[in-house]
Amino acid sequence: LSKTRTAAQLVDRYSRILENAAKSNRQKAFARYGLALSSLEDARYDEARSLFEKVQRDFPENSYVLTDMGRLYHEKKEYSKALSFFDRALALDRSNLYAAFLRAGTLASMGKTNEALTVYKDLMADLPDVADLFYRAGILSAATNNKGQGFYYLSRFAALQGRKKEALSYLERALMQHDISVSMKKKVKSERKKMRELDK
């Protein structure tokens, strides 16, 4: 209930800004962007798209507006269109990790698991403390029959959430997998050793 009230308050706020912003294009764009995001949250996709397109006309080089357009198409399950927007956003700003994260999810939804995993691995290098990246990479690795790697990533996910016993359990399971590479086995053993030493 409070979430609905907050969303309604935001819509009201952005609507008032839009009405009072006749002299400021920047303020109008800000208000439209807020309304577009609210529409997207409420799954009012046609309204969101129309508002995003107006904002995009005002700020065609804004990587984050393009990213949110991609998110809209991802939610509508129009994955090719979503990917196109994420690619355009990243072409404008390679450091837009929001676009990269959503792009990986879209690739996974399209069944392009290996490509999605590559994006997640790049993101993990930049954001080593974001547990959700390791969780998603773990699930995708398991889906590609790379269970050793999958359990390693799930152990990192559990460790980042402070669940050491579960993290150790995943490391043990990783070592039992026949598909685990020599380099991954070495990484798993090193991680296990560190975790055990921390428990002493």
Secondary structure, 3 states (H helix, E strand, C coil): CHHHHHHHHHHHHHHHHHHCCCCCHHHHHHHHHHHHHHHHHCCCHHHHHHHHHHHHHHCCCCHHHHHHHHHHHHHCCCHHHHHHHHHHHHHHCCCCHHHHHHHHHHHHHCCCHHHHHHHHHHHHHHCCCCHHHHHHHHHHHHHCCCHHHHHHHHHHHHHHCCCHHHHHHHHHHHHCCCCCCHHHHHHHHHHHHHHHHHHC
